């Protein structure tokens, strides 16, 4: 699976990739990540009937909330819904100050949940980790145990992922790549540029 990830990552990294190809590669990569995330969700054996015989299958046994972080996180949402169609959806918005690179929460809408709910955070990029800390801190306040949270991203900077792991060590992280470093402008290097701008067409 890593070979397939690398192929789609290469398309995302290439600065000459057009918008359509960028979107398609992002979607295909999200499918691969969703497969990995599913391995962390509890399942149980269920009886079922095929056209020929009775047999056993498996089904997800827990309540799931998908939580995209605006705006780029919503690009991953349709793919994840296709794997967990009964999931409820939480949305948070955190905006990064371009001068300080610090993130600030400006919107949240979290559906009802229990201590057994699994929450899957969707955010394509973890740079400084500031937005991720806001999301995880909010879930902690709401009573979601760390080990019930899966943070799914496409690409990370080591500084950001290390910050999240230090403050929330039990959170499960699923990502396609951890890159080399953040530059002086807090962009991931080598990275893919600004994911949102390239996906939504708001470059320049």
VENWO-V484403 format. One record per backbone hydrogen bond with DSSP energy under -1.0 kcal/mol. NH is the residue of the N-H (numbers start at 0). CO is the residue of the C=O. E is the energy in kcal/mol with one decimal. If there is no record, write none. Layout:
nh->NH co->CO e->E
nh->NH co->CO e->E
//
This chain:
nh->4 co->0 e->-2.3
nh->5 co->1 e->-2.6
nh->6 co->2 e->-1.8
nh->7 co->3 e->-2.0
nh->8 co->4 e->-2.8
nh->9 co->5 e->-2.1
nh->10 co->6 e->-1.3
nh->11 co->7 e->-2.0
nh->12 co->8 e->-2.7
nh->13 co->9 e->-1.7
nh->16 co->13 e->-1.7
nh->21 co->17 e->-2.5
nh->22 co->18 e->-2.7
nh->23 co->19 e->-2.4
nh->24 co->20 e->-2.5
nh->25 co->21 e->-2.4
nh->26 co->22 e->-2.3
nh->27 co->23 e->-2.4
nh->28 co->24 e->-2.4
nh->29 co->25 e->-2.0
nh->30 co->26 e->-1.8
nh->31 co->27 e->-1.6
nh->32 co->28 e->-2.1
nh->33 co->29 e->-2.5
nh->34 co->30 e->-1.8
nh->35 co->31 e->-1.3
nh->36 co->32 e->-2.4
nh->37 co->33 e->-2.4
nh->39 co->36 e->-2.2
nh->40 co->37 e->-1.5
nh->43 co->58 e->-2.1
nh->45 co->56 e->-2.6
nh->47 co->54 e->-2.4
nh->49 co->52 e->-3.2
nh->54 co->47 e->-2.9
nh->56 co->45 e->-3.4
nh->58 co->43 e->-1.8
nh->60 co->41 e->-2.2
nh->64 co->117 e->-2.8
nh->65 co->87 e->-2.9
nh->66 co->119 e->-3.1
nh->68 co->121 e->-2.3
nh->69 co->91 e->-2.9
nh->72 co->68 e->-2.5
nh->73 co->70 e->-1.4
nh->74 co->71 e->-1.7
nh->75 co->72 e->-1.4
nh->79 co->75 e->-1.7
nh->80 co->76 e->-2.5
nh->81 co->77 e->-1.5
nh->83 co->79 e->-2.2
nh->86 co->83 e->-1.9
nh->87 co->63 e->-2.2
nh->89 co->65 e->-2.7
nh->90 co->108 e->-1.9
nh->91 co->67 e->-1.4
nh->92 co->106 e->-2.8
nh->94 co->103 e->-2.5
nh->96 co->101 e->-3.2
nh->100 co->96 e->-3.1
nh->103 co->94 e->-2.0
nh->105 co->92 e->-2.8
nh->106 co->92 e->-1.4
nh->108 co->90 e->-2.1
nh->116 co->113 e->-1.3
nh->117 co->62 e->-2.8
nh->118 co->147 e->-2.4
nh->119 co->64 e->-2.9
nh->120 co->149 e->-2.8
nh->121 co->66 e->-2.1
nh->122 co->151 e->-2.1
nh->125 co->154 e->-1.9
nh->132 co->128 e->-2.3
nh->133 co->129 e->-1.7
nh->134 co->130 e->-2.2
nh->135 co->131 e->-2.8
nh->136 co->132 e->-2.7
nh->137 co->133 e->-2.1
nh->138 co->134 e->-2.1
nh->139 co->135 e->-2.1
nh->140 co->136 e->-2.2
nh->141 co->137 e->-1.7
nh->142 co->139 e->-1.4
nh->143 co->138 e->-2.5
nh->147 co->144 e->-1.9
nh->148 co->145 e->-2.0
nh->149 co->118 e->-2.9
nh->150 co->171 e->-3.3
nh->151 co->120 e->-3.0
nh->152 co->173 e->-2.5
nh->153 co->123 e->-1.6
nh->154 co->123 e->-2.5
nh->155 co->176 e->-2.1
nh->156 co->125 e->-2.5
nh->160 co->156 e->-2.3
nh->161 co->157 e->-2.2
nh->162 co->158 e->-1.6
nh->163 co->159 e->-2.0
nh->164 co->160 e->-2.3
nh->165 co->161 e->-2.1
nh->166 co->162 e->-1.7
nh->167 co->163 e->-2.6
nh->170 co->167 e->-1.3
nh->171 co->148 e->-2.3
nh->173 co->150 e->-2.6
nh->178 co->155 e->-3.2
nh->179 co->188 e->-1.2
nh->180 co->188 e->-1.7
nh->182 co->186 e->-2.4
nh->185 co->182 e->-2.2
nh->188 co->180 e->-3.0
nh->197 co->193 e->-2.3
nh->198 co->194 e->-2.6
nh->199 co->195 e->-3.1
nh->200 co->196 e->-1.5
nh->201 co->196 e->-1.4
//
